[in-house]
Amino acid sequence: MAKGMITAPQPEAVEAGAIALKQGGNAVDAAITCALVQTVVDPQMCGIAGFGCLQLYMPKLNFHGYIDFHTRAPAAARENMWTDLIVGEARDGFGFFLKDRVNEVGYQAIMVPGNLKGYYEAITEYGSMDWADICQPAIDHAEAGFIVRPHVYDFWVNDDKGRMPTGEKIRQSPSGRKIYFNDGDEIANVGDRIKNPDMAQTLRRIAEGGADLFYSGELAEEMAADMESHGGLLTMEDFAGYRTHRNEPLWTDYRGMKVASNNPPGGGVMLLEMLNILENFDLAAMGHNSPNYIRTVAEAMKLATIDKDARVGDPQFVDVPLDELLDKTYAAKLADGIKRGDKAHVERIGAPEESKDTTHVCVIDAEGNCASMTHSLGMPSGVITDGLGFMYNGCMNVFDPRPGRAASIAPGKGRFTAMCPTIVFKGDDPHLVIGAPGGTYITMAVLQGILNVLDFGMTVTDAIAAPRFTANSNTIDVSNRIPHFTTDEVETMGYPIARSHLSYVFAGVHAIKIDDGVWTGAADPGRDGMALQV
């Protein structure tokens, strides 16, 4: 009998998680093993100084819930600290542009990390393997080195259209130049091998000392001292005071299925609101990616984005009206507007679009345990403390620097993310374990993955590979594989179209589908990953 299946954007990380399953580990062991290796082999897309959200379904333990480990703003952060520095806002809503890039690059961009505490608590509470064994594959990869894959290299050198390219952020740090640049001049190329002995040593310390070493022990002291010496906002008290949050899933039903996703400040509420709106339409009769289908789904995306911008934030700081946002009557009212031909308007401060990345892992094991976890640096800050080897998050970037808004800055506050690790249930059993990296595109991509399976009956591979579009603003962005004759017709309806040069774009969906006990997994072909059953 198979022990399990795992899918993620990095082959090395997938293999490490699969080996954990082969060795008798459960879905949690595999997911966290995979995540730590992802930290090594995709070190600017995720890391122990980042954040994430993990959905766990463990039927024999009668447990179904989330471990939420979003970053938190430092105690020194203030609502109006950057009000006079505003230049603009990304078109898709992923962050603000400030003078001197203070929220984007450097020590003031860093929020209190959550990933390592989330990983550690998941293993100690729900895993079956020793923490040191979970850490060992990541240590081995850091010591032996990883081969630069195409997607990693593209992320380093890609022109972010307004943002500093990730490679230039890496260049800001002496440690970054030492680790990732050849002879300190050119960033490593595709096929080059990168060894990171500093990260290996840090992971050894964490394997022995656990998460406490990072949040209240020697590592915390070293990080806090580095922050203080470089004008950062984080302090030892910020590290020591960090706590994860536990939540039950948010639920809706769609086409006879039950859909479980995450609470704010994650993106589950957006995903479920869009499904509720679209349930009022016969999407299959419209035809997949037909002009009318694109218009209808794009309007649902825009409406959910407007609600998110105005009313969704950290529920510890913002009264998020979940009952209204997830109400079927409210969704039907919004759907009626789409049927009348209404066009929703998304408010944005004028600024160019930019790119961003994250990573994801889906796992199922022989006991029926499921894990869906999205984790990220949000946007890399460029900061690496000398001798530690890992990069910190740049999460202050996404806060709204304007006071009095749902996403405004506040000490201890989490910022909204589109992360939505999701499980679709057929009756009481998991049918689709799904999630994605990709900034504000995440909810839009996961939505289309679900629609492709449930409305159009696609295999999970076809559902993920199908060309996507997104509408995080008043422009509909489309994959280059959506025909011009289709988008020409959408434009005649009064919608601006922005065509990507990429064939696989708008997040990177990964999923496992379960039909009568048979698992089928798929990794997004726009990334470098794979699905593996053992």
Steps between C-alpha positions, in 0.01 A plus 500: 500500500624849417620703797403839363523767232660844504520789254696826516688738266849360578604143408762476777244600762236261361749214516593584858135498602443174314792338683342608829184316393702194394663496843160484670440869556153645465373787282613759756854359512518501121364855467744653750797300368411629155462857628843505664665372182306764305667754731838383370424453130263798454657732755342828388149359456475352849704452813506459877472881527178509300134418564233255397178314564442126536168314468502158663233234467573199724190277519630245751586782740162661430687821416441745220642849533766756421830598649539861390847652521472833323764760573427776752600866484769600752391680815682810373280523186257792477195563280632827356871416486517506119202718404718769343702249294222361276580479129232255384342156525557185296226453241407159637495630857815319616674773694577871487786693348675735745788743465841340561327156490499498881212249519652277232872461562705501816448461872184711542314277251522198734211376715511243781551160329250220557605205285737321732260509796219373274715215368620401847155502658356296211763229553491494880119488510404299192813344352635151566871558434770666712561868431871439436414245230261749340782757479772268370411497127510880491839497673629250245379712207656816643834323543504319165352793313203530269498544123344827386175420318350718225220639717743599777727677253207679336386623839847643568539687174142581401421870453235569763366809320544740785653275765866433556583165333561224753859455381570863584348451844733205555791718393425743787630250758866387527372153588268505201784581263717229654232230475323579172745691281787351299817676612279776637413639154228297325217314663518122463357367173266213418682174570747650747524334841456720809628385837388679814708381799370788714141384452606140565651603833192703595276204421722272710454734793124505445489120466655476847336797671159515331303814432577648843857561388366725223239687703649534847848345494841571352378538143243757609773695677720497189216610273381774737855637529531513121165680473600759758836568338338564159198708602246218479171503685512145641613444859565202724157561655336470158657160442418374851142621482409329172212251511330291232122500469265205476178516301225275379447516123263738329241303301272531203332249273535503123337267245422251776854506639621650828796737480725574798741793489682731738405801711628855464763634479519219242313497171244225561214747541568635148504151349175397666327829412590451134367143504176620658457763227581261216263230627224722361620439142505197270871529428522170315236616253701817431802294395843500658685830446231627264457879485190488721670266746804728526277805553290326766789355699700823469211698649482256794875549547463879498209497746692281745804724460294811581363333813847386600652845459225668700412247770749217539806521723641352817191409708688589818500860375215522247137393535477274194131436411544134413130419537411758234791428266419128499122540492333329203236776473772765481677294232178469301455878512852549364431237232186689395719804430726292276195368315382857440836583346627714789875561509663509843770761550817423698666809648879516460763768545669516160814288483646215293448134566769297667578134551530295816524141612424247766491121510256222587481132592208252493523156665273203567603183682367144531305588816305766310683789666520806274721806519481810283753770587599827338811674633706795385732790562222717357766690318868454589649789696855439379620477862713206615658518843869417461566136586135385503448438126126565469318806366231685694151580375411842358139491618461864610470564127134398475364714783303803388704807608178705514347515851147390577474207260451128546860437390661796682815447709466422871740344752444125527269493199505238227467612140253349253630228273323311223627166634208256496604138563170327426335158513184414306290220652263259328271408786728453799807399301772718342461526123750774408796627703613822332702817541743728320782750528467829314417813704157650430457254213469208746126521567428555132708200392364265768147610403561403137655167603186418699264616222691295244453184708146552631330687212689362201591151622869538417767269634715670761788520252285670236337725760836635609649526150202683348573864409400747771400863527462737792325825587656654811438843347279644227720336237463130421844338478512189280740219423653507155322169428157662509429579131490857374162434338365433849652802667403721204138418581554571870643839406184582300315457832701794635777317688868595466716192434865456597658198332790332676800389297488176702299192413481380862437789734298640792616291796608137503221261600585166660238241591414142584163359392346199675239285323384182673832473680707557185744793519597717204746782557619784281756779514457822307693474169598865537721407795779246540324252728337161488252266666633176645326193643691252717 
